[in-house]
Amino acid sequence: MMTLRDSKLPAKRRSYLDVIYDILSIAVNGVKKTQIMYGANLSYSQLISYLNFTLSSGLLSAMKGDGNEELYLTTEKGLRFLREYEKLRELLEP
């Protein structure tokens, strides 16, 4: 008898660029840090590392929202990254 465990496919690891794509996609309308962390399935330390990179690269910007919480928003450069990465994914499809 096949169990649920037997039917699971092996997990596929995401590339660094896949994770950045996920983060930028999540932040298109401006989100909190925790929304990015849970939406992109990252640990807190991974989140901080990726946020530092995307902020310093100009792909993401940080701003104050209502209630003075910090929100993260995909920049125009980040939107360009999303469009170009989608084109690249299409080229690599079998």
N, CA and C atoms as an extended XYZ file, in Angstrom:
282
Properties=species:S:1:pos:R:3:atomname:S:1:resname:S:1:resid:I:1 pbc="F F F"
N         0.848       -1.184        0.000 N   MET     1
C         0.000        0.000        0.000 CA  MET     1
C         0.888        1.239        0.000 C   MET     1
N         0.577        2.186       -0.882 N   MET     2
C         1.358        3.418       -0.987 CA  MET     2
C         0.890        4.412        0.076 C   MET     2
N         1.819        4.970        0.813 N   THR     3
C         1.474        5.965        1.820 CA  THR     3
C         1.686        7.356        1.238 C   THR     3
N         1.199        8.355        1.937 N   LEU     4
C         1.382        9.733        1.513 CA  LEU     4
C         2.864       10.071        1.419 C   LEU     4
N         3.636        9.564        2.339 N   ARG     5
C         5.071        9.829        2.332 CA  ARG     5
C         5.738        9.289        1.071 C   ARG     5
N         5.316        8.110        0.627 N   ASP     6
C         5.888        7.509       -0.572 CA  ASP     6
C         5.550        8.298       -1.839 C   ASP     6
N         4.419        8.982       -1.834 N   SER     7
C         3.978        9.675       -3.040 CA  SER     7
C         4.576       11.070       -3.184 C   SER     7
N         5.282       11.535       -2.189 N   LYS     8
C         5.858       12.874       -2.259 CA  LYS     8
C         7.010       12.911       -3.242 C   LYS     8
N         7.039       13.987       -4.012 N   LEU     9
C         8.158       14.199       -4.924 CA  LEU     9
C         9.300       14.848       -4.154 C   LEU     9
N        10.531       14.637       -4.597 N   PRO    10
C        11.648       15.294       -3.912 CA  PRO    10
C        11.529       16.814       -4.051 C   PRO    10
N        11.904       17.513       -3.004 N   ALA    11
C        11.837       18.971       -3.028 CA  ALA    11
C        12.877       19.529       -3.998 C   ALA    11
N        12.450       20.518       -4.761 N   LYS    12
C        13.361       21.179       -5.694 CA  LYS    12
C        13.864       22.456       -5.035 C   LYS    12
N        15.153       22.639       -5.022 N   ARG    13
C        15.734       23.826       -4.421 CA  ARG    13
C        15.593       25.010       -5.364 C   ARG    13
N        15.274       26.153       -4.793 N   ARG    14
C        15.172       27.370       -5.588 CA  ARG    14
C        16.551       28.001       -5.734 C   ARG    14
N        16.781       28.618       -6.862 N   SER    15
C        18.028       29.345       -7.050 CA  SER    15
C        17.931       30.693       -6.332 C   SER    15
N        19.070       31.341       -6.198 N   TYR    16
C        19.134       32.676       -5.590 CA  TYR    16
C        18.215       33.622       -6.348 C   TYR    16
N        18.243       33.560       -7.681 N   LEU    17
C        17.410       34.439       -8.499 CA  LEU    17
C        15.932       34.102       -8.380 C   LEU    17
N        15.599       32.828       -8.197 N   ASP    18
C        14.207       32.435       -7.982 CA  ASP    18
C        13.663       33.071       -6.698 C   ASP    18
N        14.469       33.081       -5.665 N   VAL    19
C        14.042       33.663       -4.388 CA  VAL    19
C        13.858       35.175       -4.546 C   VAL    19
N        14.774       35.827       -5.238 N   ILE    20
C        14.646       37.274       -5.475 CA  ILE    20
C        13.373       37.555       -6.266 C   ILE    20
N        13.106       36.721       -7.273 N   TYR    21
C        11.876       36.862       -8.054 CA  TYR    21
C        10.655       36.755       -7.131 C   TYR    21
N        10.648       35.776       -6.243 N   ASP    22
C         9.531       35.605       -5.316 CA  ASP    22
C         9.354       36.837       -4.431 C   ASP    22
N        10.436       37.339       -3.891 N   ILE    23
C        10.389       38.511       -3.013 CA  ILE    23
C         9.831       39.717       -3.754 C   ILE    23
N        10.357       39.979       -4.945 N   LEU    24
C         9.907       41.139       -5.706 CA  LEU    24
C         8.447       41.007       -6.123 C   LEU    24
N         8.026       39.794       -6.437 N   SER    25
C         6.620       39.559       -6.802 CA  SER    25
C         5.695       39.836       -5.624 C   SER    25
N         6.113       39.450       -4.450 N   ILE    26
C         5.315       39.645       -3.238 CA  ILE    26
C         5.213       41.130       -2.898 C   ILE    26
N         6.273       41.879       -3.139 N   ALA    27
C         6.350       43.277       -2.698 CA  ALA    27
C         5.858       44.289       -3.734 C   ALA    27
N         5.228       43.853       -4.796 N   VAL    28
C         4.788       44.775       -5.854 CA  VAL    28
C         3.867       45.872       -5.312 C   VAL    28
N         2.998       45.542       -4.368 N   ASN    29
C         2.056       46.530       -3.831 CA  ASN    29
C         2.453       47.065       -2.463 C   ASN    29
N         3.656       46.741       -2.009 N   GLY    30
C         4.122       47.192       -0.703 CA  GLY    30
C         3.654       46.265        0.398 C   GLY    30
N         4.587       45.659        1.103 N   VAL    31
C         4.265       44.688        2.150 CA  VAL    31
C         5.227       44.825        3.328 C   VAL    31
N         4.825       44.219        4.442 N   LYS    32
C         5.676       44.178        5.625 CA  LYS    32
C         6.706       43.057        5.478 C   LYS    32
N         7.725       43.150        6.308 N   LYS    33
C         8.807       42.166        6.314 CA  LYS    33
C         8.286       40.744        6.536 C   LYS    33
N         7.360       40.586        7.470 N   THR    34
C         6.853       39.239        7.760 CA  THR    34
C         6.079       38.653        6.584 C   THR    34
N         5.393       39.497        5.818 N   GLN    35
C         4.664       39.012        4.646 CA  GLN    35
C         5.631       38.457        3.604 C   GLN    35
N         6.774       39.115        3.460 N   ILE    36
C         7.795       38.611        2.538 CA  ILE    36
C         8.357       37.297        3.063 C   ILE    36
N         8.661       37.249        4.353 N   MET    37
C         9.260       36.062        4.952 CA  MET    37
C         8.364       34.840        4.763 C   MET    37
N         7.088       34.976        5.080 N   TYR    38
C         6.174       33.838        4.954 CA  TYR    38
C         5.825       33.548        3.495 C   TYR    38
N         5.612       34.588        2.700 N   GLY    39
C         5.250       34.398        1.302 CA  GLY    39
C         6.347       33.748        0.479 C   GLY    39
N         7.604       34.091        0.782 N   ALA    40
C         8.735       33.522        0.055 CA  ALA    40
C         9.314       32.299        0.755 C   ALA    40
N         8.710       31.924        1.888 N   ASN    41
C         9.145       30.745        2.646 CA  ASN    41
C        10.626       30.823        3.033 C   ASN    41
N        10.972       31.903        3.742 N   LEU    42
C        12.354       32.135        4.167 CA  LEU    42
C        12.446       32.169        5.683 C   LEU    42
N        13.602       31.791        6.191 N   SER    43
C        13.868       31.986        7.618 CA  SER    43
C        14.165       33.474        7.823 C   SER    43
N        14.164       33.909        9.077 N   TYR    44
C        14.437       35.318        9.351 CA  TYR    44
C        15.837       35.717        8.882 C   TYR    44
N        16.829       34.874        9.111 N   SER    45
C        18.195       35.229        8.699 CA  SER    45
C        18.310       35.274        7.173 C   SER    45
N        17.623       34.369        6.475 N   GLN    46
C        17.627       34.423        5.013 CA  GLN    46
C        16.942       35.696        4.537 C   GLN    46
N        15.827       36.030        5.163 N   LEU    47
C        15.097       37.241        4.801 CA  LEU    47
C        15.990       38.471        4.898 C   LEU    47
N        16.699       38.605        5.996 N   ILE    48
C        17.566       39.773        6.196 CA  ILE    48
C        18.640       39.836        5.119 C   ILE    48
N        19.229       38.710        4.795 N   SER    49
C        20.260       38.660        3.757 CA  SER    49
C        19.695       39.103        2.404 C   SER    49
N        18.548       38.556        2.026 N   TYR    50
C        17.932       38.924        0.748 CA  TYR    50
C        17.458       40.370        0.736 C   TYR    50
N        16.910       40.850        1.854 N   LEU    51
C        16.482       42.246        1.904 CA  LEU    51
C        17.668       43.185        1.738 C   LEU    51
N        18.770       42.870        2.413 N   ASN    52
C        19.970       43.704        2.272 CA  ASN    52
C        20.419       43.781        0.812 C   ASN    52
N        20.414       42.636        0.137 N   PHE    53
C        20.834       42.611       -1.260 CA  PHE    53
C        19.868       43.381       -2.156 C   PHE    53
N        18.573       43.093       -2.029 N   THR    54
C        17.604       43.741       -2.923 CA  THR    54
C        17.511       45.248       -2.671 C   THR    54
N        17.651       45.662       -1.423 N   LEU    55
C        17.650       47.097       -1.123 CA  LEU    55
C        18.896       47.785       -1.676 C   LEU    55
N        20.056       47.183       -1.457 N   SER    56
C        21.304       47.799       -1.936 CA  SER    56
C        21.412       47.783       -3.459 C   SER    56
N        20.717       46.841       -4.107 N   SER    57
C        20.722       46.751       -5.572 CA  SER    57
C        19.689       47.671       -6.208 C   SER    57
N        18.834       48.248       -5.403 N   GLY    58
C        17.799       49.124       -5.925 CA  GLY    58
C        16.614       48.382       -6.516 C   GLY    58
N        16.491       47.089       -6.197 N   LEU    59
C        15.354       46.307       -6.679 CA  LEU    59
C        14.137       46.475       -5.773 C   LEU    59
N        14.388       46.854       -4.538 N   LEU    60
C        13.359       46.998       -3.515 CA  LEU    60
C        13.627       48.296       -2.769 C   LEU    60
N        12.577       48.968       -2.326 N   SER    61
C        12.761       50.164       -1.496 CA  SER    61
C        11.979       49.989       -0.208 C   SER    61
N        12.424       50.649        0.835 N   ALA    62
C        11.763       50.607        2.145 CA  ALA    62
C        11.146       51.973        2.397 C   ALA    62
N         9.928       51.959        2.953 N   MET    63
C         9.256       53.217        3.268 CA  MET    63
C         8.387       53.018        4.498 C   MET    63
N         7.979       54.119        5.097 N   LYS    64
C         7.101       54.055        6.273 CA  LYS    64
C         5.651       54.044        5.814 C   LYS    64
N         4.878       53.120        6.362 N   GLY    65
C         3.461       53.017        6.039 CA  GLY    65
C         2.617       53.627        7.126 C   GLY    65
N         1.320       53.395        7.048 N   ASP    66
C         0.407       53.844        8.101 CA  ASP    66
C         0.809       53.162        9.401 C   ASP    66
N         0.743       53.875       10.480 N   GLY    67
C         1.129       53.296       11.755 CA  GLY    67
C         2.626       53.234       11.921 C   GLY    67
N         3.367       53.863       11.019 N   ASN    68
C         4.826       53.988       11.085 CA  ASN    68
C         5.577       52.668       10.917 C   ASN    68
N         4.896       51.602       10.416 N   GLU    69
C         5.610       50.352       10.176 CA  GLU    69
C         6.370       50.453        8.853 C   GLU    69
N         7.432       49.679        8.747 N   GLU    70
C         8.239       49.699        7.544 CA  GLU    70
C         7.622       48.779        6.484 C   GLU    70
N         7.452       49.331        5.289 N   LEU    71
C         6.928       48.570        4.167 CA  LEU    71
C         8.004       48.466        3.093 C   LEU    71
N         7.967       47.371        2.356 N   TYR    72
C         8.917       47.140        1.276 CA  TYR    72
C         8.158       47.110       -0.037 C   TYR    72
N         8.692       47.824       -1.029 N   LEU    73
C         8.022       47.991       -2.312 CA  LEU    73
C         9.004       47.724       -3.443 C   LEU    73
N         8.549       46.972       -4.436 N   THR    74
C         9.370       46.697       -5.610 CA  THR    74
C         9.529       47.991       -6.406 C   THR    74
N        10.758       48.328       -6.748 N   THR    75
C        11.049       49.550       -7.504 CA  THR    75
C        10.836       49.309       -9.003 C   THR    75
N        11.000       50.376       -9.775 N   GLU    76
C        10.912       50.247      -11.232 CA  GLU    76
C        11.982       49.285      -11.747 C   GLU    76
N        13.176       49.371      -11.175 N   LYS    77
C        14.249       48.434      -11.550 CA  LYS    77
C        13.852       47.003      -11.193 C   LYS    77
N        13.208       46.823      -10.050 N   GLY    78
C        12.732       45.510       -9.635 CA  GLY    78
C        11.654       44.972      -10.558 C   GLY    78
N        10.761       45.848      -11.012 N   LEU    79
C         9.727       45.437      -11.971 CA  LEU    79
C        10.362       45.008      -13.294 C   LEU    79
N        11.416       45.715      -13.689 N   ARG    80
C        12.144       45.333      -14.910 CA  ARG    80
C        12.789       43.963      -14.736 C   ARG    80
N        13.349       43.703      -13.551 N   PHE    81
C        13.915       42.388      -13.246 CA  PHE    81
C        12.839       41.308      -13.404 C   PHE    81
N        11.641       41.546      -12.852 N   LEU    82
C        10.562       40.567      -12.942 CA  LEU    82
C        10.212       40.258      -14.401 C   LEU    82
N        10.085       41.304      -15.228 N   ARG    83
C         9.748       41.099      -16.642 CA  ARG    83
C        10.838       40.315      -17.360 C   ARG    83
N        12.090       40.688      -17.144 N   GLU    84
C        13.207       40.027      -17.827 CA  GLU    84
C        13.381       38.586      -17.351 C   GLU    84
N        13.181       38.352      -16.065 N   TYR    85
C        13.324       37.000      -15.533 CA  TYR    85
C        12.232       36.087      -16.080 C   TYR    85
N        11.026       36.629      -16.242 N   GLU    86
C         9.942       35.845      -16.847 CA  GLU    86
C        10.279       35.480      -18.291 C   GLU    86
N        10.879       36.404      -19.027 N   LYS    87
C        11.308       36.113      -20.408 CA  LYS    87
C        12.354       34.997      -20.413 C   LYS    87
N        13.294       35.057      -19.497 N   LEU    88
C        14.339       34.042      -19.399 CA  LEU    88
C        13.741       32.678      -19.079 C   LEU    88
N        12.784       32.630      -18.161 N   ARG    89
C        12.115       31.376      -17.830 CA  ARG    89
C        11.436       30.766      -19.061 C   ARG    89
N        10.800       31.632      -19.865 N   GLU    90
C        10.142       31.156      -21.095 CA  GLU    90
C        11.158       30.538      -22.044 C   GLU    90
N        12.321       31.170      -22.169 N   LEU    91
C        13.361       30.649      -23.065 CA  LEU    91
C        13.867       29.272      -22.620 C   LEU    91
N        13.859       29.034      -21.325 N   LEU    92
C        14.406       27.782      -20.788 CA  LEU    92
C        13.383       26.660      -20.701 C   LEU    92
N        12.116       26.949      -21.014 N   GLU    93
C        11.095       25.901      -20.981 CA  GLU    93
C        11.354       24.881      -22.089 C   GLU    93
N        11.119       23.595      -21.808 N   PRO    94
C        11.325       22.574      -22.835 CA  PRO    94
C        10.323       22.692      -23.984 C   PRO    94
